[in-house]
Amino acid sequence: MVKIKAHCPVCGEVALVPRDIELVIPDKASRGTYSFVCPACCELVTKPADDHIIELLLSGGVKARVVANPAEARERHDGPRLTTDDLLDFLNDLAATDFLCEHEELPCV
């Protein structure tokens, strides 16, 4: 069976088999992530995966999970930044109304 070497930030280099690695690739991106549970310390390790890493992992037998990018990831974000005052105004508006009760079919207490 193919052994894949990966780096745990706590333990250093560890040897894994393809089924130990989860490779996630967004459907409209050239970068993804891979993650594994370190066999030595049991910590979950998640790392970015560029095209080269994705190709290496796939050639080593790692199965990829392709996920759809949420619409928010494709939105333009060129408006003004949220300020502290904006956040405080929003919190005051929430406190002044039963916001969820007005917008959802939920019983209010």
Long-range contacts (C-beta under 8 A, 24 or more apart in sequence): 2-60, 2-61, 4-57, 4-60, 4-62, 6-36, 6-45, 6-47, 7-45, 7-47, 8-38, 8-40, 8-41, 8-43, 8-45, 9-45, 10-38, 10-40, 10-41, 10-43, 11-38, 11-40, 11-41, 14-38, 14-39, 14-40, 15-39, 18-57, 18-60, 18-61, 18-62, 18-63, 21-57, 21-62, 22-65, 23-49, 23-54, 23-57, 23-58, 23-62, 23-63, 23-64, 23-65, 24-64, 24-65, 24-67, 25-49, 25-54, 25-64, 25-65, 25-66, 25-67, 26-66, 26-67, 26-68, 26-69, 26-73, 27-66, 27-67, 27-68, 27-69, 28-69, 28-74, 29-69, 32-64, 34-62
